[in-house]
Each structure stands twice: as C-alpha cells, then as structure tokens.
Amino acid sequence: MKLRRVVAALVAGTCATGAALVAVAGPAAANDEGPLIPGNIYFLANAGGFEANTAADVLTSGTTATRPWQSLAVDATCPAGSGVIQPLIRIPQAGVPVIDWEQVPFGPVSVLVDSSGRPYTGRGDFMGKPQALTYLASQPGNTATLPFLVACRDVDGNSIAYFETGLTLTGTTTANLTWSVPSHTYPSGGGTQAVATTTTLTAAASGADLVLTAAVAPAGAAGQVTFKEGTTVLGTTPVAAGSAAYTVSAPSAGTHAYTADFAPTDTAAYLASSGSLSLSLGIDSATGQLVLTVPEAPVVDGSLIFSVPFDTPVALTGSRSVDNSRVTAAGVFPTVTVTDTRRDALLTGWEVNAQASDFTGTSATVGAKYLGWTPGTPSMTPDAGSPLVAQAGPPVASFLDDASSAGLSTSSLLGRAQTPGRGVSTLAAGLALAIPGATSAGSYTSTVTVTLVGG
C-alpha cells in the first residue's frame, strides 16, 4: 500500500547585497493573506449572520439571477488585531504561486461580528466578475473551482489571516452563470439549531411475518420513517412516541438487508437519520413460523493513514555568508502524523518518505540537492498493550556540504515503524538549505511530495 500527497511549497528568497534570506513568493507577496484559519464559510439567506439564520437558511448553490447571500459568515473568530473582513476570489494563473494569483474583491469590507465574535458581512456581491468569466471561458465545460477567501485584516487593511473554501462556477456570461460551495454542519451559538437524531432498526418474527421497528431519538422528533429492502420501498409509517413500525408480510427465507430512513416534519428543528439491519430468515418446517438470525458485527480491518498540515508555504529564513560563498537557510518541516488502527493479521511496518522538486524562480533554478534535513525523534502514543515503536530517518546533507549527497532531490526517509503496533506516531524534521553564493537573487519555490508506504 502506498499513499502519496503533494503537500507543500518551500519558499525561499535571496538578496544580492547579503541581507537576510526572506520567505516570500515574489517581491512583495501582495496577495499573501497570512496563515489559513481552520473554519468554514457560510452563505446565508438572511441578514444578521448566524444569529438571524438557521440551518435551513444556509445557501450552497444558485444562479446569477439573485445575490448569492444576504449574510456571509465564518464559524470561527479572526485573530487578535483584526478590524475588518474582506471576501474575495483568486483567479488561477498557470506557473504563478497561488498567493500571487489575481485577487478580486467579492462583496464589501465588513466590521460586523455576532455575540460570539464571529465576523459576517451584509448582502453579497453578484457572481459575474469579468476576471472569473474570462477564466471560465478558457476551461473545459466552462467550469472551475476557484479559491474563495474571507480575509481578516487590521484597520489599515494589512493581511493577518484568512478562511478559505472552494467556489465552483459554471458558465460564460452573467446570464447563464451558476455557482455552488461545500455544505457544512450549522454552527452552534446562533439561531435555532437543528437537533441531530438517531434511528435504530430492529426486527422480530410474528408468525410467518417480520415486524421492523425503528426507534427515533430524541423522542420528541416528529416525522415519518420510510422502510426499504435494498432500493425497494416497502412502506412509510408516521413516528409516534419515538417509534415507527412496519410489517413485512411472509418474507422469503434467506439473507435480507433493511433500512429505515427518518424524515423530520420540521427540518429546521431536527435532522434526518437512518438505521440499517442485515439478518438471515428461515422457515420452521413444523410450524411455518419465521425464524431469524442477526449476524455478528463484521471484524473491522482498521486503517493506516497519515496527515501533513501544509496549508501554507514553509518559510526558509537565513543569511548570506560574509565571504559571499554561500547562502544558508533553515526551517521546520511540518509534523507528519501516522495513525495505524489495523487489526493484528494486517499489522505490518510502514515508512514515510519525502522528496523535493528543484526550486524554481523568475530568473533561475536551484537544485533540490542543496536542501537537506535532520529528522527528529518521533513521538508515539501507542494503544494500550501495543508494541508500537517508531524511529527517525537518517540526516541528509546539502550537496554544498557533502558532494556525495543528493539532498532531498531523491526520496528520503523521514521515519518508520521499527516495531509495528497500533497507535499514533508524529514525525518532524529540521530543514537546512545551503546554496552557492553566486545564485541569482530572487524568490524560489519547491514542491515536496510526502509518501506513506505500508506493508
């Protein structure tokens, strides 16, 4: 098993005069909105943010016939020092770093926040921006997903941080444009919240018939339950006192899979839910009565997964030597988290490797062989009784320090499971860049691919 992710950009710049190495992607990085904030963006039907809307008022698609929102809100707060928010979109440009893509304001600057400190805007702008329409006209099917940002800025307009989602646009003119954004669970602390429900399906034999019973919680959730076998609808029954039942008349012997789908009467008050049940039916030859057997839960195989938090470029900062023979820079490789939940029969070793592409700039290319690292000692949280032990990979030197080294231009080991076991391992490394002093001044970007390999 091999999982590979292109996960990050390493950004470094050099100065001809010997000043400090700067971590920017372009001369002024005018579109660098700062770090990405975890959180979701919501388009809402009513003005006033979360406190004037409910889950039923969330908009996830539409056309250019109307404004896309009356409130645009985010479900987290901006960092300290933020005074305003600015919605905007980025227009992709081939061969250009994301933070240098053209940015188009999308709605007014806003200073509004709700009682929980979450910012929101007034009514939204129309979708048909000329820059977006021009880009869509160049794309297959005239459709594309553009970065949609809500930037947190100080009162002087300086960028501090941002939220981001994907805005999918289709069309070529304001007359035929359609849009959509991802949906998210409505946040707590504003408006009337829809309550989550659970539906549990059970079965009991009644003579030659089978009685299916769906228990819906909480008990106050009004609505109806639709019973199905596979994709075939058997019938629909109203919920009374938290329960709904349906009788399957004389089902055949064999294996059956049933589902019960609860649909609330008030979708703003309660969420829908489903329950399922698989069982084996037989017929008692002496009495003709139904006999059912519910199989045991299947054995869960578990999984081997990893995550790498490369939401923003990794900055490499440093300086030029006094004799101008080299430029050195250092940075921190973001922590890679490996989670292994596989059962004993599938539990094998794993290793995480990384490889960098050459650094490319506006005037030159710097080989990835000049980038090295020193992996740190892994941190492990094994499951109770697990023998999990992880070990770090060996240091990799820059070619400038060791002519036999290929640096991170070749796949290099970050860490591996020395003793396989269930649990969580975190891997990190310190980056070290050493390039010749004759390298042209400018900003250079490298892409790193991280790979998890499991047995």
Beta strands, then each sheet from edge to edge (+ up, - down):
strand 1: 2-14
strand 2: 41-44
strand 3: 58-59
strand 4: 61-63
strand 5: 71-74
strand 6: 84-91
strand 7: 102-105
strand 8: 112-113
strand 9: 119-120
strand 10: 143-153
strand 11: 159-170
strand 12: 178-180
strand 13: 198-206
strand 14: 209-217
strand 15: 223-229
strand 16: 232-238
strand 17: 243-248
strand 18: 254-264
strand 19: 273-283
strand 20: 290-293
strand 21: 304-307
strand 22: 314-315
strand 23: 317-320
strand 24: 326-340
strand 25: 350-356
strand 26: 359-361
strand 27: 365-366
strand 28: 371-375
strand 29: 379-382
strand 30: 389-392
strand 31: 412-419
strand 32: 423-436
strand 33: 442-454
sheet 1: 22+ 1+ 33- 25+ 31- 30+
sheet 2: 22+ 1+ 33- 26+ 27-
sheet 3: 3+ 2- 5+
sheet 4: 4+ 12- 11+ 10- 6+ 7-
sheet 5: 8+ 9-
sheet 6: 13+ 14- 17+
sheet 7: 16+ 15- 18+ 19- 20+
sheet 8: 21+ 24- 23+
sheet 9: 21+ 24- 32+ 28-
sheet 10: 21+ 24- 32+ 29-
end
